[in-house]
């Protein structure tokens, strides 16, 4: 699952030199931040979507917004751990935008093209449920 994000994916949201600075030139820091980002995103998506399938996808089979937001969240975590919090303003802004999108997905207001979660019988497990009841009767006798 650690290879969901490629070096090329980061080029959409940050330059090569800035990425080296933010990741403190450590592949371990970058890999850890990516794992944290994937788990953070999974926490929002897991109730309805098959996050193993989402993050196991490769190349063009990946959802492009999920790729971008994974990069943004990973970069936010990398920047937060950097000594001078370099570039933190833009990282925070992009992180907050990613979280807002994820909250919209979680609330059902945004419906991304992602594989739905199913149980071992192939039945959907993360469906939306609406609970209601009839209006309470108020009888005065």
C-alpha positions, 0 to 999 in steps of 0.5 A, a space after each residue: 500500500 505504500 506505493 500508492 503515491 509516486 514521485 510524479 504525483 507530488 509534482 502536481 502540488 509541489 516542486 522537486 526541490 521544495 519536496 526535498 526540503 519538506 521531507 527533510 531529504 528522508 525517504 523514511 519521513 516521506 513514506 511515514 507521512 504517506 502512510 499517515 495520510 492514507 490512514 487519515 483518508 481511510 478513516 473518512 472513507 472506510 464506512 462506505 468505500 473499500 479503502 484497500 481497493 482504493 489504495 491498492 489501485 495503480 496508475 490511471 486506475 487511481 482516483 485522481 482527487 484521492 491521489 492529490 489529497 493524499 499528497 496534500 495531507 502527506 505534505 502537511 504532515 511532513 511540513 509540520 515536522 520540519 524545523 521551521 515549519 517551512 511552507 506551512 501556510 500553503 500546506 495548511 490551506 491545502 490540508 484543510 481543503 482536503 479534509 473539507 472534501 473528505 467530510 463532504 464525502 463522508 456526509 454523502 454530499 460528494 460521491 467520488 468514483 470509488 469502489 464500494 465496501 462489500 462483505 464476504 457475500 458481495 453485499 454492500 456494507 456501507 450503504 446510507 441509511 435514513 431513519 425516520 418515524 411517523 409524526 407523533 399523534 397528539 390526541 386530546 380526549 
